[in-house]
Amino acid sequence: MLKHLEKGDERKQDSSLVLKRVSDTRADATKALANGYNSFQKALQSIAGDETQTSQAIHEAKCLLNDLGKNENAVMAVFWAAILDRINGVSISLQKKTIELRTAVDLLKSLLDFLISQRELFDDYETKANEKTDTQYSDENQRVRKRKRHHDDGAAEEVVFRGKEKLKVDTYLPVLDMLCTELSRRLEAYREINNLFGFLTDFSTKSDAEIRQACTKFKEHYFEDIEPEFIDEMVQYKYFILQLEDAGKKIMPAEESYKLIIGNMAQSTFPNVMTALQIYRSLMITNATGERNFSN
C-alpha cells in the first residue's frame, strides 16, 4: 500500500498521507485516512488492478475499496478525525504531571461542550467528505423494504430513513450522545474531587468564611491526617500568600505552594497546610493513557 501511495501525486504534495503503524493511536490513523481518503482509494484501485499481486491482496484491496466507496464511511472518517483529535489533545494534557485539578476539570468541560456543539454540524462533515472524494450512500439505489403491517400498528405511516438521514439518526447522533454521556460521568467524578481539593489552588480568591467551610469539609475526609488547627492555618496562609504577591513574587498554588513554604522556612507555621498539599500533589489526574494501541 505504501509503495502505491508514494507513486501518487498527492503523496508528493502532502507528506502526511502515510499509512500508520499498528502502534499509532486511533487519532493519528483516522486523521491520515480522512486527509488522504482519495489517495487511499487510488492506491487500492492500483493494487486491485495489478496482476502481479497475490489473489488475496487483490481481494482485500477490492473489499477495502468497496468500503471506501460508501459515503457513510467517508463522512464518519472526517467526523472521527476531528473528534479524536480533540479527545487526544485533552488526553495528552491530562497526562502531564504538573497539571492542576481545576485545569483538568475545565479541559473536560470544554471538551464536553465541543461534543455537544457537533450535533448540529452533520452537514458540515458531509460537505467536507464530498470535497475529498466522490462517493454515494450505500442504500441510495436499494429498493425500500416495507414492513408487513399488523392490525394494531395504527394509521401512522412508517418512517424509513435512507442515506444521509439514516446515517445521522442511526449512527452520528447516537455516537455523540454516548460520548457525551461517558464524558459527563467522568467529568462529574473530577468535579467531586475538585470540590474537595479546589480551595488549595484558589484560596486567594475566597473569603475567610468560604475557606473555613472548605477546610472543615476537607478535615472530615482526612481526619486522621489533618488537625483541627488546619482551618486557622489555611486562613493565615491566604494572607501570607497575598503579601508575597504584593511583593511581586509569582505564586503558583499547589505545585509551588509546597516549595514556597519550605523556601520561606515556614513549615512550623503551616504544618497542616503542608500535609494537605502533600495529599493533593499525590493525586494522579489520570491513571491511564487516553486510548489503547491498535496492537493491544
Long-range contacts (C-beta under 8 A, 24 or more apart in sequence): 1-40, 1-43, 1-44, 1-47, 4-42, 4-43, 4-44, 4-46, 4-47, 5-36, 5-39, 5-40, 5-43, 7-46, 8-39, 8-42, 8-43, 10-36, 10-38, 10-39, 10-42, 11-39, 22-293, 22-294, 22-295, 23-293, 23-294, 23-295, 24-293, 24-294, 25-84, 25-88, 25-290, 25-291, 25-293, 26-80, 26-84, 26-291, 26-294, 27-81, 27-84, 27-85, 27-87, 27-88, 27-291, 29-294, 30-77, 30-80, 30-81, 30-84, 31-81, 31-84, 31-85, 33-77, 33-81, 34-77, 34-78, 34-80, 34-81, 34-132, 35-81, 37-68, 37-74, 37-77, 37-129, 37-132, 37-133, 38-132, 38-133, 40-68, 41-65, 41-68, 41-69, 41-133, 44-68, 68-133, 68-135, 69-135, 69-136, 70-135, 70-136, 70-137, 70-138, 71-126, 71-129, 71-130, 71-135, 71-136, 71-137, 71-138, 71-163, 71-167, 72-137, 72-138, 72-167, 72-171, 73-135, 74-129, 74-130, 74-132, 74-133, 74-135, 75-122, 75-125, 75-126, 75-129, 75-167, 75-172, 76-167, 76-171, 76-172, 77-129, 78-125, 78-128, 78-129, 78-132, 79-118, 79-125, 79-172, 82-118, 82-125, 83-115, 83-118, 83-179, 86-111, 86-114, 87-111, 87-290, 88-290, 88-291, 90-290, 91-286, 91-289, 91-290, 91-291, 92-290, 94-285, 94-286, 94-290, 95-285, 95-286, 95-289, 95-290, 96-285, 98-255, 99-285, 100-201, 100-253, 100-254, 100-255, 101-190, 101-193, 101-194, 101-197, 101-198, 101-201, 101-254, 101-280, 101-283, 101-285, 102-194, 102-198, 102-201, 102-202, 104-190, 104-194, 104-285, 104-286, 105-187, 105-190, 105-191, 105-194, 108-183, 108-186, 108-187, 108-190, 109-187, 111-183, 112-180, 112-183, 112-184, 112-187, 115-176, 115-179, 115-180, 115-183, 116-176, 116-180, 118-176, 119-173, 119-176, 122-168, 122-172, 125-172, 126-164, 137-162, 137-163, 137-164, 137-166, 137-167, 139-163, 139-166, 193-283, 196-221, 197-280, 197-283, 199-234, 200-253, 200-254, 200-257, 200-276, 200-277, 200-280, 201-253, 201-254, 202-253, 203-234, 203-237, 203-238, 203-241, 203-253, 204-238, 204-241, 204-242, 204-245, 204-251, 204-253, 206-238, 208-235, 208-238, 211-235, 211-238, 218-276, 222-276, 222-279, 225-275, 225-279, 226-272, 226-275, 226-276, 227-271, 227-272, 229-272, 230-272, 230-273, 230-275, 230-276, 233-269, 233-270, 233-271, 233-272, 233-273, 234-272, 234-273, 234-276, 236-269, 236-270, 237-270, 237-273, 240-266, 240-269, 240-270, 254-280, 254-281, 255-281
